[in-house]
Amino acid sequence: MAGAYDPATDGRVSTELRGHVFLIGLDRPKKLNGLSLKMLRELAEAYTAFECEARARVGLLFAHGPNFTAGLQLDQVGPRMASGEPIYPPGLVDPMSLREPVRTKPLVCAVQGICFTAGIELMLAADVVVAAEDSRFAQLEVRRGIMPTGGATIRFVERAGWGNAQRWLLTGDEFVAAEALRLGFVQEVVPAGRSVARALEIAEAIARQAPLAVRASLASSRKFIDEGPRAAAAQLDEVQKHLSKTADAAEGVRAFLEKREARFEGR
């Protein structure tokens, strides 16, 4: 097999269900959380487990140690790319949300320290990103003789516009958290050491909302991105009609009338 790996040394992806939040952790801090083939496979497995876990309402992607990830381990992943073999096993949820199947539940991402190449693509595939002020970003592929294939060429333009995207895609230059915020790549910048805690706060806030309504809102936004405003607008009334008949919608009305926080069950 191209790019053989050693399970004992090539890191891992941790998972934990904490209440309704499914935590997914990149765990190879001694190698700057460089993504080996083993970790990439485990990442897809973790996203699939998150998607299938009924108790999980929102995911949180983070990294163990001081850095998010230095990107792909090219000596392993390069041969796989050259062979044309898929990086992620078919049938598993794509962590980059580029190919079916893609997750239907929201994902919050916490980044800190080095966040290069595939790390940026993973965070841009998430729905909300919190960055520590010590974060460092770079889309370095052009300096390695390749191009980004995890979504950067699409999402840089989508979020930041043409000129801003090409400024960083075509130079491979490094940029800081304040620039990532300006570009719309991250939604909050917090003090160093606080990104995971703040991302968890946001994830828990999402998890307290009505799960069916959250997933429907996410799906509507994706419909707009993928197919445009007319396609998204065409589904609004029918989806709202369905949601209005759910037990969670009835609970939402009761909570409003009783002036209390709603207790949603996802049905």
ChimeraX commands (.cxc) that place a marker at each C-alpha (Angstrom):
marker #1 position 0.00,0.00,0.00 radius 0.5
marker #1 position 1.33,3.45,-0.88 radius 0.5
marker #1 position 2.43,5.45,2.13 radius 0.5
marker #1 position 2.47,2.64,4.72 radius 0.5
marker #1 position 2.22,3.85,8.30 radius 0.5
marker #1 position 3.21,2.71,11.77 radius 0.5
marker #1 position 0.23,2.72,14.18 radius 0.5
marker #1 position 2.59,3.03,17.15 radius 0.5
marker #1 position 4.13,6.33,16.08 radius 0.5
marker #1 position 1.72,8.01,13.69 radius 0.5
marker #1 position -0.59,9.63,16.21 radius 0.5
marker #1 position -4.28,9.18,16.77 radius 0.5
marker #1 position -7.61,10.97,16.81 radius 0.5
marker #1 position -9.33,11.02,20.18 radius 0.5
marker #1 position -13.11,11.08,20.66 radius 0.5
marker #1 position -15.27,11.86,23.67 radius 0.5
marker #1 position -18.99,12.45,24.17 radius 0.5
marker #1 position -19.44,15.18,26.79 radius 0.5
marker #1 position -23.14,15.71,27.31 radius 0.5
marker #1 position -24.46,16.48,23.83 radius 0.5
marker #1 position -21.05,17.63,22.51 radius 0.5
marker #1 position -18.87,15.17,20.58 radius 0.5
marker #1 position -15.20,16.12,20.95 radius 0.5
marker #1 position -12.73,15.13,18.23 radius 0.5
marker #1 position -9.06,15.68,19.05 radius 0.5
marker #1 position -5.93,15.63,16.90 radius 0.5
marker #1 position -3.38,13.86,19.10 radius 0.5
marker #1 position 0.21,13.89,17.88 radius 0.5
marker #1 position 1.66,16.93,19.66 radius 0.5
marker #1 position 5.32,15.85,19.42 radius 0.5
marker #1 position 4.99,16.08,15.61 radius 0.5
marker #1 position 2.98,19.33,15.63 radius 0.5
marker #1 position -0.12,17.18,15.10 radius 0.5
marker #1 position 1.03,16.42,11.57 radius 0.5
marker #1 position -1.70,14.39,9.87 radius 0.5
marker #1 position -0.55,10.88,9.04 radius 0.5
marker #1 position -2.59,8.49,6.92 radius 0.5
marker #1 position -3.64,6.75,10.12 radius 0.5
marker #1 position -4.91,10.01,11.60 radius 0.5
marker #1 position -6.75,10.96,8.41 radius 0.5
marker #1 position -8.55,7.63,8.41 radius 0.5
marker #1 position -9.37,7.98,12.11 radius 0.5
marker #1 position -10.58,11.52,11.52 radius 0.5
marker #1 position -13.12,10.29,8.97 radius 0.5
marker #1 position -14.10,7.51,11.37 radius 0.5
marker #1 position -14.57,10.07,14.16 radius 0.5
marker #1 position -16.74,12.32,12.00 radius 0.5
marker #1 position -18.81,9.28,11.04 radius 0.5
marker #1 position -19.20,8.28,14.70 radius 0.5
marker #1 position -20.29,11.84,15.50 radius 0.5
marker #1 position -22.86,11.77,12.71 radius 0.5
marker #1 position -24.25,8.42,13.86 radius 0.5
marker #1 position -24.30,9.09,17.62 radius 0.5
marker #1 position -27.89,9.99,18.49 radius 0.5
marker #1 position -26.91,11.78,21.71 radius 0.5
marker #1 position -24.40,14.05,19.91 radius 0.5
marker #1 position -25.96,17.34,18.78 radius 0.5
marker #1 position -22.81,19.32,17.95 radius 0.5
marker #1 position -19.16,18.47,17.35 radius 0.5
marker #1 position -16.00,20.16,18.58 radius 0.5
marker #1 position -12.75,19.72,16.64 radius 0.5
marker #1 position -9.63,20.62,18.61 radius 0.5
marker #1 position -6.01,19.60,19.03 radius 0.5
marker #1 position -4.00,18.22,21.92 radius 0.5
marker #1 position -0.93,20.29,22.72 radius 0.5
marker #1 position 0.08,23.83,21.78 radius 0.5
marker #1 position -0.48,23.54,18.00 radius 0.5
marker #1 position -3.52,22.69,15.90 radius 0.5
marker #1 position -1.69,20.97,13.05 radius 0.5
marker #1 position 1.25,21.58,10.73 radius 0.5
marker #1 position -0.75,19.88,7.98 radius 0.5
marker #1 position -0.35,16.64,6.07 radius 0.5
marker #1 position 2.59,14.30,6.54 radius 0.5
marker #1 position 3.60,14.54,2.90 radius 0.5
marker #1 position 5.97,11.57,2.82 radius 0.5
marker #1 position 2.94,9.38,3.55 radius 0.5
marker #1 position 0.12,11.32,1.96 radius 0.5
marker #1 position 2.03,12.41,-1.19 radius 0.5
marker #1 position 2.31,8.90,-2.65 radius 0.5
marker #1 position -1.37,8.30,-1.93 radius 0.5
marker #1 position -2.27,11.49,-3.81 radius 0.5
marker #1 position -0.03,10.53,-6.72 radius 0.5
marker #1 position -1.65,7.10,-6.96 radius 0.5
marker #1 position -5.14,8.56,-7.13 radius 0.5
marker #1 position -6.30,6.49,-4.17 radius 0.5
marker #1 position -8.80,8.24,-1.89 radius 0.5
marker #1 position -7.38,9.76,1.28 radius 0.5
marker #1 position -10.54,9.00,3.22 radius 0.5
marker #1 position -12.11,5.53,3.02 radius 0.5
marker #1 position -15.27,5.49,0.88 radius 0.5
marker #1 position -18.51,5.51,2.86 radius 0.5
marker #1 position -17.14,7.52,5.77 radius 0.5
marker #1 position -18.07,11.16,6.42 radius 0.5
marker #1 position -15.66,13.52,4.64 radius 0.5
marker #1 position -14.00,15.81,7.23 radius 0.5
marker #1 position -13.51,18.44,4.52 radius 0.5
marker #1 position -17.22,18.39,3.57 radius 0.5
marker #1 position -16.38,18.22,-0.13 radius 0.5
marker #1 position -17.66,14.77,-1.06 radius 0.5
marker #1 position -20.58,12.64,0.03 radius 0.5
marker #1 position -21.31,11.68,2.67 radius 0.5
marker #1 position -21.00,14.96,4.56 radius 0.5
marker #1 position -22.06,15.59,8.13 radius 0.5
marker #1 position -25.46,17.10,8.85 radius 0.5
marker #1 position -24.73,18.29,12.41 radius 0.5
marker #1 position -22.92,21.53,13.30 radius 0.5
marker #1 position -19.21,21.55,14.09 radius 0.5
marker #1 position -17.23,24.13,16.08 radius 0.5
marker #1 position -13.45,24.25,15.67 radius 0.5
marker #1 position -10.80,25.53,18.10 radius 0.5
marker #1 position -7.35,26.38,16.74 radius 0.5
marker #1 position -4.12,27.51,18.35 radius 0.5
marker #1 position -0.44,27.76,17.48 radius 0.5
marker #1 position 0.47,26.39,14.05 radius 0.5
marker #1 position -2.48,25.88,11.71 radius 0.5
marker #1 position -1.10,25.16,8.26 radius 0.5
marker #1 position -2.46,23.73,4.99 radius 0.5
marker #1 position -4.93,20.91,5.82 radius 0.5
marker #1 position -5.46,22.50,9.24 radius 0.5
marker #1 position -6.91,25.61,7.60 radius 0.5
marker #1 position -9.04,23.42,5.34 radius 0.5
marker #1 position -10.39,21.47,8.31 radius 0.5
marker #1 position -11.33,24.67,10.14 radius 0.5
marker #1 position -12.94,26.18,7.03 radius 0.5
marker #1 position -15.02,23.01,6.67 radius 0.5
marker #1 position -16.35,23.61,10.20 radius 0.5
marker #1 position -19.25,25.97,10.91 radius 0.5
marker #1 position -17.82,28.20,13.66 radius 0.5
marker #1 position -14.11,28.74,14.39 radius 0.5
marker #1 position -12.46,30.13,17.51 radius 0.5
marker #1 position -8.76,31.00,17.18 radius 0.5
marker #1 position -6.25,31.72,19.92 radius 0.5
marker #1 position -4.36,34.97,19.42 radius 0.5
marker #1 position -1.12,32.99,19.05 radius 0.5
marker #1 position -2.45,31.12,15.99 radius 0.5
marker #1 position -0.31,31.13,12.83 radius 0.5
marker #1 position -1.81,30.29,9.45 radius 0.5
marker #1 position -0.30,29.41,6.07 radius 0.5
marker #1 position -1.58,27.66,2.95 radius 0.5
marker #1 position 1.83,26.39,1.89 radius 0.5
marker #1 position 1.05,23.98,-0.95 radius 0.5
marker #1 position 2.46,26.14,-3.75 radius 0.5
marker #1 position 5.80,26.04,-1.90 radius 0.5
marker #1 position 5.73,22.24,-2.10 radius 0.5
marker #1 position 4.88,21.95,-5.78 radius 0.5
marker #1 position 1.24,21.02,-5.24 radius 0.5
marker #1 position -2.11,22.78,-4.78 radius 0.5
marker #1 position -4.65,22.66,-1.96 radius 0.5
marker #1 position -7.20,19.88,-2.49 radius 0.5
marker #1 position -9.10,20.03,0.80 radius 0.5
marker #1 position -11.26,23.02,-0.08 radius 0.5
marker #1 position -8.97,26.05,0.37 radius 0.5
marker #1 position -9.19,27.15,-3.28 radius 0.5
marker #1 position -12.97,27.21,-2.91 radius 0.5
marker #1 position -13.52,28.48,0.61 radius 0.5
marker #1 position -10.85,31.19,0.58 radius 0.5
marker #1 position -12.68,32.83,-2.33 radius 0.5
marker #1 position -16.10,32.16,-0.79 radius 0.5
marker #1 position -15.17,33.76,2.54 radius 0.5
marker #1 position -12.65,36.45,1.65 radius 0.5
marker #1 position -13.18,37.38,-2.01 radius 0.5
marker #1 position -10.89,36.88,-4.99 radius 0.5
marker #1 position -8.00,39.21,-4.21 radius 0.5
marker #1 position -7.78,38.33,-0.53 radius 0.5
marker #1 position -7.86,34.63,-1.41 radius 0.5
marker #1 position -5.14,34.80,-4.05 radius 0.5
marker #1 position -2.93,36.95,-1.80 radius 0.5
marker #1 position -2.50,33.99,0.54 radius 0.5
marker #1 position -3.10,31.03,-1.79 radius 0.5
marker #1 position -0.51,32.04,-4.37 radius 0.5
marker #1 position 2.28,33.16,-2.04 radius 0.5
marker #1 position 2.09,30.59,0.73 radius 0.5
marker #1 position 2.86,33.43,3.15 radius 0.5
marker #1 position 2.05,33.15,6.83 radius 0.5
marker #1 position -0.69,35.26,8.43 radius 0.5
marker #1 position -1.90,35.83,11.98 radius 0.5
marker #1 position -5.18,35.46,13.85 radius 0.5
marker #1 position -6.21,39.09,13.33 radius 0.5
marker #1 position -5.94,38.62,9.56 radius 0.5
marker #1 position -7.88,35.36,9.74 radius 0.5
marker #1 position -10.62,37.25,11.56 radius 0.5
marker #1 position -10.62,40.03,8.95 radius 0.5
marker #1 position -10.92,37.47,6.16 radius 0.5
marker #1 position -13.87,35.74,7.83 radius 0.5
marker #1 position -11.93,32.50,8.32 radius 0.5
marker #1 position -12.46,32.61,12.10 radius 0.5
marker #1 position -15.35,34.09,14.07 radius 0.5
marker #1 position -13.62,34.91,17.37 radius 0.5
marker #1 position -10.04,35.49,18.53 radius 0.5
marker #1 position -9.39,34.77,22.20 radius 0.5
marker #1 position -6.31,34.86,24.46 radius 0.5
marker #1 position -3.78,32.06,24.05 radius 0.5
marker #1 position -4.87,28.95,25.88 radius 0.5
marker #1 position -8.57,29.84,25.76 radius 0.5
marker #1 position -9.66,28.66,22.31 radius 0.5
marker #1 position -10.85,25.18,23.31 radius 0.5
marker #1 position -12.75,26.45,26.36 radius 0.5
marker #1 position -14.45,29.18,24.34 radius 0.5
marker #1 position -15.27,26.79,21.48 radius 0.5
marker #1 position -16.81,24.40,24.00 radius 0.5
marker #1 position -18.97,27.23,25.36 radius 0.5
marker #1 position -20.27,27.92,21.86 radius 0.5
marker #1 position -20.80,24.21,21.16 radius 0.5
marker #1 position -22.77,23.82,24.39 radius 0.5
marker #1 position -24.88,26.89,23.51 radius 0.5
marker #1 position -25.73,25.28,20.15 radius 0.5
marker #1 position -26.45,21.95,21.86 radius 0.5
marker #1 position -29.07,23.62,24.06 radius 0.5
marker #1 position -31.13,24.65,21.03 radius 0.5
marker #1 position -33.68,22.48,19.21 radius 0.5
marker #1 position -31.60,19.85,17.35 radius 0.5
marker #1 position -33.97,19.47,14.40 radius 0.5
marker #1 position -34.16,23.23,13.94 radius 0.5
marker #1 position -30.37,23.57,14.18 radius 0.5
marker #1 position -29.79,20.91,11.53 radius 0.5
marker #1 position -32.48,22.40,9.29 radius 0.5
marker #1 position -30.89,25.85,9.58 radius 0.5
marker #1 position -27.49,24.40,8.72 radius 0.5
marker #1 position -28.92,22.51,5.75 radius 0.5
marker #1 position -30.66,25.64,4.43 radius 0.5
marker #1 position -27.44,27.64,4.59 radius 0.5
marker #1 position -25.57,24.87,2.77 radius 0.5
marker #1 position -28.30,24.74,0.13 radius 0.5
marker #1 position -27.69,28.42,-0.53 radius 0.5
marker #1 position -23.92,27.92,-0.84 radius 0.5
marker #1 position -24.23,24.86,-3.08 radius 0.5
marker #1 position -27.23,25.77,-5.25 radius 0.5
marker #1 position -27.94,29.46,-4.76 radius 0.5
marker #1 position -30.66,31.59,-3.13 radius 0.5
marker #1 position -33.58,30.40,-5.24 radius 0.5
marker #1 position -33.00,26.75,-4.39 radius 0.5
marker #1 position -32.64,27.56,-0.70 radius 0.5
marker #1 position -35.71,29.81,-0.65 radius 0.5
marker #1 position -37.83,27.17,-2.39 radius 0.5
marker #1 position -37.50,24.85,0.60 radius 0.5
marker #1 position -38.08,27.32,3.44 radius 0.5
marker #1 position -41.86,27.04,3.82 radius 0.5
marker #1 position -41.98,23.24,3.62 radius 0.5
marker #1 position -39.20,22.78,6.16 radius 0.5
marker #1 position -40.77,25.31,8.52 radius 0.5
marker #1 position -44.12,23.54,8.19 radius 0.5
marker #1 position -42.48,20.28,9.25 radius 0.5
marker #1 position -40.61,21.86,12.16 radius 0.5
marker #1 position -43.76,23.58,13.41 radius 0.5
marker #1 position -45.36,20.18,13.99 radius 0.5
marker #1 position -42.53,18.80,16.14 radius 0.5
marker #1 position -42.56,18.27,19.89 radius 0.5
marker #1 position -39.61,20.66,20.15 radius 0.5
marker #1 position -41.60,23.46,18.52 radius 0.5
marker #1 position -44.40,22.90,21.04 radius 0.5
marker #1 position -41.85,22.99,23.85 radius 0.5
marker #1 position -40.44,26.22,22.45 radius 0.5
marker #1 position -43.88,27.85,22.67 radius 0.5
marker #1 position -44.44,26.56,26.22 radius 0.5
marker #1 position -41.04,27.82,27.34 radius 0.5
marker #1 position -41.81,31.25,25.83 radius 0.5
marker #1 position -45.13,31.49,27.64 radius 0.5
marker #1 position -43.69,30.20,30.91 radius 0.5
marker #1 position -40.64,32.49,30.64 radius 0.5
marker #1 position -38.10,29.69,31.05 radius 0.5
marker #1 position -35.35,28.04,29.02 radius 0.5
marker #1 position -36.67,25.36,26.69 radius 0.5
marker #1 position -35.73,21.70,27.17 radius 0.5
marker #1 position -35.44,20.22,23.71 radius 0.5
marker #1 position -35.35,16.48,22.97 radius 0.5
marker #1 position -34.80,16.44,19.21 radius 0.5
marker #1 position -38.25,15.21,18.22 radius 0.5
marker link #1:1,2 radius 0.2
marker link #1:2,3 radius 0.2
marker link #1:3,4 radius 0.2
marker link #1:4,5 radius 0.2
marker link #1:5,6 radius 0.2
marker link #1:6,7 radius 0.2
marker link #1:7,8 radius 0.2
marker link #1:8,9 radius 0.2
marker link #1:9,10 radius 0.2
marker link #1:10,11 radius 0.2
marker link #1:11,12 radius 0.2
marker link #1:12,13 radius 0.2
marker link #1:13,14 radius 0.2
marker link #1:14,15 radius 0.2
marker link #1:15,16 radius 0.2
marker link #1:16,17 radius 0.2
marker link #1:17,18 radius 0.2
marker link #1:18,19 radius 0.2
marker link #1:19,20 radius 0.2
marker link #1:20,21 radius 0.2
marker link #1:21,22 radius 0.2
marker link #1:22,23 radius 0.2
marker link #1:23,24 radius 0.2
marker link #1:24,25 radius 0.2
marker link #1:25,26 radius 0.2
marker link #1:26,27 radius 0.2
marker link #1:27,28 radius 0.2
marker link #1:28,29 radius 0.2
marker link #1:29,30 radius 0.2
marker link #1:30,31 radius 0.2
marker link #1:31,32 radius 0.2
marker link #1:32,33 radius 0.2
marker link #1:33,34 radius 0.2
marker link #1:34,35 radius 0.2
marker link #1:35,36 radius 0.2
marker link #1:36,37 radius 0.2
marker link #1:37,38 radius 0.2
marker link #1:38,39 radius 0.2
marker link #1:39,40 radius 0.2
marker link #1:40,41 radius 0.2
marker link #1:41,42 radius 0.2
marker link #1:42,43 radius 0.2
marker link #1:43,44 radius 0.2
marker link #1:44,45 radius 0.2
marker link #1:45,46 radius 0.2
marker link #1:46,47 radius 0.2
marker link #1:47,48 radius 0.2
marker link #1:48,49 radius 0.2
marker link #1:49,50 radius 0.2
marker link #1:50,51 radius 0.2
marker link #1:51,52 radius 0.2
marker link #1:52,53 radius 0.2
marker link #1:53,54 radius 0.2
marker link #1:54,55 radius 0.2
marker link #1:55,56 radius 0.2
marker link #1:56,57 radius 0.2
marker link #1:57,58 radius 0.2
marker link #1:58,59 radius 0.2
marker link #1:59,60 radius 0.2
marker link #1:60,61 radius 0.2
marker link #1:61,62 radius 0.2
marker link #1:62,63 radius 0.2
marker link #1:63,64 radius 0.2
marker link #1:64,65 radius 0.2
marker link #1:65,66 radius 0.2
marker link #1:66,67 radius 0.2
marker link #1:67,68 radius 0.2
marker link #1:68,69 radius 0.2
marker link #1:69,70 radius 0.2
marker link #1:70,71 radius 0.2
marker link #1:71,72 radius 0.2
marker link #1:72,73 radius 0.2
marker link #1:73,74 radius 0.2
marker link #1:74,75 radius 0.2
marker link #1:75,76 radius 0.2
marker link #1:76,77 radius 0.2
marker link #1:77,78 radius 0.2
marker link #1:78,79 radius 0.2
marker link #1:79,80 radius 0.2
marker link #1:80,81 radius 0.2
marker link #1:81,82 radius 0.2
marker link #1:82,83 radius 0.2
marker link #1:83,84 radius 0.2
marker link #1:84,85 radius 0.2
marker link #1:85,86 radius 0.2
marker link #1:86,87 radius 0.2
marker link #1:87,88 radius 0.2
marker link #1:88,89 radius 0.2
marker link #1:89,90 radius 0.2
marker link #1:90,91 radius 0.2
marker link #1:91,92 radius 0.2
marker link #1:92,93 radius 0.2
marker link #1:93,94 radius 0.2
marker link #1:94,95 radius 0.2
marker link #1:95,96 radius 0.2
marker link #1:96,97 radius 0.2
marker link #1:97,98 radius 0.2
marker link #1:98,99 radius 0.2
marker link #1:99,100 radius 0.2
marker link #1:100,101 radius 0.2
marker link #1:101,102 radius 0.2
marker link #1:102,103 radius 0.2
marker link #1:103,104 radius 0.2
marker link #1:104,105 radius 0.2
marker link #1:105,106 radius 0.2
marker link #1:106,107 radius 0.2
marker link #1:107,108 radius 0.2
marker link #1:108,109 radius 0.2
marker link #1:109,110 radius 0.2
marker link #1:110,111 radius 0.2
marker link #1:111,112 radius 0.2
marker link #1:112,113 radius 0.2
marker link #1:113,114 radius 0.2
marker link #1:114,115 radius 0.2
marker link #1:115,116 radius 0.2
marker link #1:116,117 radius 0.2
marker link #1:117,118 radius 0.2
marker link #1:118,119 radius 0.2
marker link #1:119,120 radius 0.2
marker link #1:120,121 radius 0.2
marker link #1:121,122 radius 0.2
marker link #1:122,123 radius 0.2
marker link #1:123,124 radius 0.2
marker link #1:124,125 radius 0.2
marker link #1:125,126 radius 0.2
marker link #1:126,127 radius 0.2
marker link #1:127,128 radius 0.2
marker link #1:128,129 radius 0.2
marker link #1:129,130 radius 0.2
marker link #1:130,131 radius 0.2
marker link #1:131,132 radius 0.2
marker link #1:132,133 radius 0.2
marker link #1:133,134 radius 0.2
marker link #1:134,135 radius 0.2
marker link #1:135,136 radius 0.2
marker link #1:136,137 radius 0.2
marker link #1:137,138 radius 0.2
marker link #1:138,139 radius 0.2
marker link #1:139,140 radius 0.2
marker link #1:140,141 radius 0.2
marker link #1:141,142 radius 0.2
marker link #1:142,143 radius 0.2
marker link #1:143,144 radius 0.2
marker link #1:144,145 radius 0.2
marker link #1:145,146 radius 0.2
marker link #1:146,147 radius 0.2
marker link #1:147,148 radius 0.2
marker link #1:148,149 radius 0.2
marker link #1:149,150 radius 0.2
marker link #1:150,151 radius 0.2
marker link #1:151,152 radius 0.2
marker link #1:152,153 radius 0.2
marker link #1:153,154 radius 0.2
marker link #1:154,155 radius 0.2
marker link #1:155,156 radius 0.2
marker link #1:156,157 radius 0.2
marker link #1:157,158 radius 0.2
marker link #1:158,159 radius 0.2
marker link #1:159,160 radius 0.2
marker link #1:160,161 radius 0.2
marker link #1:161,162 radius 0.2
marker link #1:162,163 radius 0.2
marker link #1:163,164 radius 0.2
marker link #1:164,165 radius 0.2
marker link #1:165,166 radius 0.2
marker link #1:166,167 radius 0.2
marker link #1:167,168 radius 0.2
marker link #1:168,169 radius 0.2
marker link #1:169,170 radius 0.2
marker link #1:170,171 radius 0.2
marker link #1:171,172 radius 0.2
marker link #1:172,173 radius 0.2
marker link #1:173,174 radius 0.2
marker link #1:174,175 radius 0.2
marker link #1:175,176 radius 0.2
marker link #1:176,177 radius 0.2
marker link #1:177,178 radius 0.2
marker link #1:178,179 radius 0.2
marker link #1:179,180 radius 0.2
marker link #1:180,181 radius 0.2
marker link #1:181,182 radius 0.2
marker link #1:182,183 radius 0.2
marker link #1:183,184 radius 0.2
marker link #1:184,185 radius 0.2
marker link #1:185,186 radius 0.2
marker link #1:186,187 radius 0.2
marker link #1:187,188 radius 0.2
marker link #1:188,189 radius 0.2
marker link #1:189,190 radius 0.2
marker link #1:190,191 radius 0.2
marker link #1:191,192 radius 0.2
marker link #1:192,193 radius 0.2
marker link #1:193,194 radius 0.2
marker link #1:194,195 radius 0.2
marker link #1:195,196 radius 0.2
marker link #1:196,197 radius 0.2
marker link #1:197,198 radius 0.2
marker link #1:198,199 radius 0.2
marker link #1:199,200 radius 0.2
marker link #1:200,201 radius 0.2
marker link #1:201,202 radius 0.2
marker link #1:202,203 radius 0.2
marker link #1:203,204 radius 0.2
marker link #1:204,205 radius 0.2
marker link #1:205,206 radius 0.2
marker link #1:206,207 radius 0.2
marker link #1:207,208 radius 0.2
marker link #1:208,209 radius 0.2
marker link #1:209,210 radius 0.2
marker link #1:210,211 radius 0.2
marker link #1:211,212 radius 0.2
marker link #1:212,213 radius 0.2
marker link #1:213,214 radius 0.2
marker link #1:214,215 radius 0.2
marker link #1:215,216 radius 0.2
marker link #1:216,217 radius 0.2
marker link #1:217,218 radius 0.2
marker link #1:218,219 radius 0.2
marker link #1:219,220 radius 0.2
marker link #1:220,221 radius 0.2
marker link #1:221,222 radius 0.2
marker link #1:222,223 radius 0.2
marker link #1:223,224 radius 0.2
marker link #1:224,225 radius 0.2
marker link #1:225,226 radius 0.2
marker link #1:226,227 radius 0.2
marker link #1:227,228 radius 0.2
marker link #1:228,229 radius 0.2
marker link #1:229,230 radius 0.2
marker link #1:230,231 radius 0.2
marker link #1:231,232 radius 0.2
marker link #1:232,233 radius 0.2
marker link #1:233,234 radius 0.2
marker link #1:234,235 radius 0.2
marker link #1:235,236 radius 0.2
marker link #1:236,237 radius 0.2
marker link #1:237,238 radius 0.2
marker link #1:238,239 radius 0.2
marker link #1:239,240 radius 0.2
marker link #1:240,241 radius 0.2
marker link #1:241,242 radius 0.2
marker link #1:242,243 radius 0.2
marker link #1:243,244 radius 0.2
marker link #1:244,245 radius 0.2
marker link #1:245,246 radius 0.2
marker link #1:246,247 radius 0.2
marker link #1:247,248 radius 0.2
marker link #1:248,249 radius 0.2
marker link #1:249,250 radius 0.2
marker link #1:250,251 radius 0.2
marker link #1:251,252 radius 0.2
marker link #1:252,253 radius 0.2
marker link #1:253,254 radius 0.2
marker link #1:254,255 radius 0.2
marker link #1:255,256 radius 0.2
marker link #1:256,257 radius 0.2
marker link #1:257,258 radius 0.2
marker link #1:258,259 radius 0.2
marker link #1:259,260 radius 0.2
marker link #1:260,261 radius 0.2
marker link #1:261,262 radius 0.2
marker link #1:262,263 radius 0.2
marker link #1:263,264 radius 0.2
marker link #1:264,265 radius 0.2
marker link #1:265,266 radius 0.2
marker link #1:266,267 radius 0.2
view
